[in-house]
């Protein structure tokens, strides 16, 4: 039987390097000197600073200009004619020509411009939903990366103390050198995990800063309860919310726009009138003559038939795309809902069963080693199982939050938030 480590050393390892079960997964207290950034503030900053949001707002402004221009009447035309170069027999004609649009062309143009403006506003809503989802995902990714870094740091401290203790016991001849070698290998593995955790935290912070459009966000201290699971709504509620989501509205607005464009092309089949009013001055007789005229094109060859056919076909295409979008979004939301449900179940099982079991197994291994029932590698194996359970729990939380953010991006409704209606366990 392996000789024992001193009881005092085991107690120090257990108290100084293991967190109690009630504090296994928790946020590190934010430093008082750093600016604290809650999720709501991060979302506000992102919507105010993100360049994609700014570009979408510019498009809305451009569509408002197009709508204003669509309702403007054609400008009148002033023309002047001089007949005969000789002054005595010269006649001068001055007239104003005004095009009169027939067939409802101006109303059709305004309808198309209104649909374009609605589409621009909808694109702004879609982009806002995407930014909110991205910021939420990166926000919780930073929190989880911080927790992984903290756990890796604690694990490294534990591995270092275990390695030093094993080396001392080898020097005292109480355990074979193989045990010290194994402890050193375990310490090296934990160092690699800590390096990976540091890298993941840096990448997560940079991703959050990019999503927020604020470089300083990478240095701010975040504030949130990341171990609180997002809510799991029913598929019926999700389907109802999806029907009025910006992504569905985008497809519907495209149909409406194409129908309006078809009406515009149809109105262009009716020719416009040009009304002419003017005066003609006969230099030779000294008389002024009033001129009134009207002109209308003859639709003998170009009846806008090709443009109308194109517009009608594109309207049918938009209807087909609306059906395809509805089917695609419903399937993607269903998949995200299933991932959220699975991640919640996994996280709950880990929190209620595996984490307490792994914690208890580790404590039993420590006690068994103290009483000579287990060797040192049994303690390391129990420690590794506990750390793996914690890492798996963090992955489950991350997947749940990512799936919830994806659902919110599909719904695009800031009032339908899975993170404000959370459920803790």
N, C-alpha and C positions, 0 to 999 in steps of 0.2 A: 504494500500500500504506500502511496506517495506520502512523504512527510508534509506537514501542514505549514501554511503561512501563519504568522502570529495573528491572533484574533484582533488585536488593535489595528494591524495593517489592513485586514479585511474590512473592519468597520470604517476606517478612513476612506478606503476605496468606495465603499457603498454609499457613504454620506456625501462625499465630496464630488463624486463623479456620476452618480445616478440621480435623476430627478424623481421626486415622488410621483406616485400614480396620478394624483390629482393635478399635477403640473407638467405632465408629459408633453402636451401640445398646447402651447400658449404663446402669445406675442411677447417679445422682449419689451421691457418698458422703454418708451422713447426717451432719448436724452433731452434734458430740459433746454439745452442750448439750440437744438435744431427746430426748424419750423415744422409743425405737424400738419400733414395734408390728409384730410378725410376724403373719402370717395366722392362725395357730393361736390367738394371744391375742385377735385381733379376733373370731374366732368364739366364743370363750369369753365374752367381754364381751357380745356380742350375745345369746347364749342366756340370759345372766344378767340383762340390762338391758332387752331389748326388751319393750315393753308388750303386743304381740300374744302373745308367749310367756307372759307373766304371765297374760293373760286365758285362754289355753288351759289353763294349770295350774288356774286357778279352776274351769273347767268340769269338769276331772277330779275336783276335790274335791267339786263339787256332785253329780256322778254317783255318787260313793261314798256320799254321803248318801242319794241316791235308792235305791241298792242296799240300804243298811241298812234303810231304811223299808219296802222291798218285802217283806222277810221277817218283818215284825212281825205277830202275830196281832191280830185286832180286839179292842178293849177290851170288857170286860163292862159291862152296863148295870144300874144299881140303880134300882128303882122302888118307890114306896109308894102305897097306895090307902087311903082312909078312906071307909067307907060309913056313912051316917046321921049327921046332925049331933048327935043326942042322945047324951050320954055313956053312958047306961045300955044302949042298944041298938046302940052303935057297934061296927063291926068294922074292924080294921086289917090290911092285907096288905102285907107286905114281901117282895120277890123280886128275884132276880138273873137277868138274861137274858144268855146268851152265844151269839153267832152262831158256827156251825160251818161253815166254808167247805168245800164239796164240789167235786168235779170237778178238783182240782189247781189251784185258782186261785192259791194262794200260790206254788206252784212256778212257775207261768206268769208271775206278776208278777216273781219273782226272775230268771227267764230274760230277760225284757225289760229289766230293770234292768242285768243283766250285759252284755247286748249294747250298751246305751247307754253303760256305762262303757268297754267296749272301743272303741266309736266315739269317745268323748272322748279316750282315750289315743292313738288313731290320728290324730285331728285335731291333737293336740299334736305327733306325729311329722311330720305333713304341714307344720304351721307351722314346726317346727324346720328341716325341709329347705328350705322357702321362704326362711327367714331366712339359712340357710347359703349358699344360692345367691345371694341378694341381696348379702350381705356380700362374698362372693368376687368377684362381678361388680364391685361398687363399689370393692373393694380394688384390683383390677388396673386398673380405670378410672382411679383416682387415680395409680397408678404410670405408666401410659401417658400420662396428661395431664401429669405431671411431666416425662416424657421429651420430649413435644411442646413444652412450654414451654422446656426446655433447648435443643432444636434450634432453636426459633424465636429464642431469645436469641443463639445462635451465628450464625444466619443474619442477624440484624439487625446484629451486629457486623461480619460480612463485608460486608453491603450498605453500611453506613456507611463503612467503610474504602475500599470500591470507589468510592463516590460522592465521597468526599473526594479520592481519588487522581485520579479523572476530572476533578474541578473544577480541581485543580492542573495537570493536563496541558492542560486547555483554556486556563487562564491563561498557560501557557507556549507556547501555540500549537501543541502537538504533536498534538492530536486535535480534531476539530470539536465545537462546542457540543452537537450532537445526541447525542453519546455521553454527555455529562454529564447531559443531560435524561433519557435512558433509564436511566442509573444511579440518578437520583433517583426515577424512577417505580418502579424495582425496590425501592428502599429503602422507599418508602411501602407497597408491597404486603406487604413483610416485616413492617412495623409493624402492619399490619392482622392478619396471621397471628399475631403475638405477642399482640395484644390478645385475639384469639379463643382462643389457647392459655391465657392467664391466666383468661379467663372459664370455659373448660371445666374447668380445674383447680379453680376455686372451686366450680363446680356438682358436680363429682365428689366433692370432699371433703365437701360438705354432704350428698350422697346417702349416703356412707359413714357419716357421723355419724347420720343418720336411721335407717339400717338397723341400726346398732349400738345405738340408743337412748342414745347418749352424745355430748353436744355437744362434749366435749373431743377426740373422735376427729378432728375437722376440723383440729386443730392438731398432731397427732402425726406423727412421721416414720415412714413405712412401710418395711418390710424384706421383700423378696421378689425372686426372680429372675423378673421378668415376661417376659423374652425366652425362657424355657423353655416349650415347647409342652405343653399337656395331652396325656395319653395318648389313644389312639384304640382303644377296645375293639371287639371284633367284635360284629356285630348279634346273634349267637347268645347271647353273654354278656349283652348288654343286654336281650334278650327274656326270658331266664331271671330276671334281676334285676327286671325290670318286673313279672313275674308275682307277686312277693312284695312289691312296693312298697306304701307306705301309700296311694297313690291307688287302686290296685286293691283293697286291703283295705277301703278306705272303701266302695266299691260292694258288695263281698262282705258286709261287716258290715251294710249296709243291708238286703240280702236276708235275712240271718239275723235281724235285728231284726224285719222285717216278718213273717217266718214265726212268730217267737215271739209277736208281737202277734196273729196269726191264731189261734194256740193259746190265748192268753188269752181272746179273744172267744168262742172255741168253748167254753171251760170255763165262761164266764158263762151259757151256756144251761142249765146244771144249777143249779137253785135251791139256796140255802143253808138249812140248818136253824137254828132258834133254840131253844135249850134254856133252860127257865125253872125255877128252883128257889127256893122261898120258904116263908113261914109266914104263916098267917092267924090272928089273935086275935079271938075272939068275946067281946066285953065282957059280953054278957048271960049267957052260959053259963060264961064263964071258961075256955074251952078254946082250945088252940092246935092248928091243923090244918096239916099239911105240904102244900105245893103243888108238884107236878111237872107241867111242861107242855112241849109241843113244838109248833112252828109251822113251816109251810113254805109259800112262795108257790105259787100255781097259775099255771103258764105258759100261760094261755089266749090272751093277746093279744101281750104283749111276750116274745118268745123270743130277743131280741138278734139277730134274723136280719139286720137292716140293718147293724149294726156288723160282723158276721161277713163279710157280703158286701163291705163296704168294705175290711176288712183283707185278705181274699183277693185282691181286685183290686189293692191296693197292693203286695202281695207279688209278683204277676205283673209289675207295673210295675217293681219293683226289679230283677227278673231281666232285663227288657229293658234297663234302664239299665246293668246290669252288662256286658251284651254291647256296648252302645254305648260305654261307657267303655273297655273293652278295645280296641275298634277305634280309638277316638280316640287313646288314649295310644300305641298301637303306631305309628300314623301320625305323631304329633308327635315321638316319640323317633327315628323313622326320619329325619324331616326335620332334626332337630337333629344327628343323626349325620352326615348328608350335609353339613351346613354346617360341622361340625367338620372333616370330612375335606377339604373344599374349602379351608377356611381354613388348615389345616396344609400342604396342597400349595402354596398360594399363598405362604405365609410361607417355606417351604423354598426355593421357586424364587427368591423375592426375595433371601433371604439368600445363596444359593449363586451366583446368576447376575446378577440385575439390580443389586443393590447394589454388588458388585465392579465390574461393567461401568460403572455410573454413576460410581463413584469413579475408575476408570481414565480414563473419558472426560473427567472434569473435570481430572484431572492432565495429560492430553494437551492439553486446551484451554489450560491455564496455560502449558505448555511451548511450545505452538505460538504463543501470543500473545507469549511472550518472544522467540521467534525470528522473529516477524513473519509467521507463516503464517496466523494467525487475528486477527480484530478483537476488540475488547473485548466486543461483544454475544455473540460465540460463547462467551466465558468465562461470561457471565451465563446464557446458555441452558443450558450444561452444569451450572452451579451449580443452576439451577432444576430440572433433571431429577434431579439427585442428591437434592435436598430432597424432591421429589415421590416418589421411590422410597423414601426413608426414611419419609415419611408413610404411604405405601401399606403398607409393612411393618408399621408400628404398627397400622394398621387391621386387617390380617390377624391380628395377634396378639390384638387386642381381640375380633375376631369369634370366634376359636378359643376364647378364654377364656369369652366369653359363651355360646357353644354348649355348652361343657363344663359350665358352671354350670347351664344349663337342663336338661341330661341328669341331673345330680345331683339337681336339684329333682324331676324325674319319678321317679327311683329312690328318693330319700328314704332312702338307706342311707349313714350316715356312714363305714362301712367300705369302701364302694365309691366311692373318690375318684379322680377323673381328675387331680387336682392333686398328690396324693401319689405317684402312679405316672406321673411326667412323663418326657418324652423330650426331650433337648436335641439340637441339631444344629449 
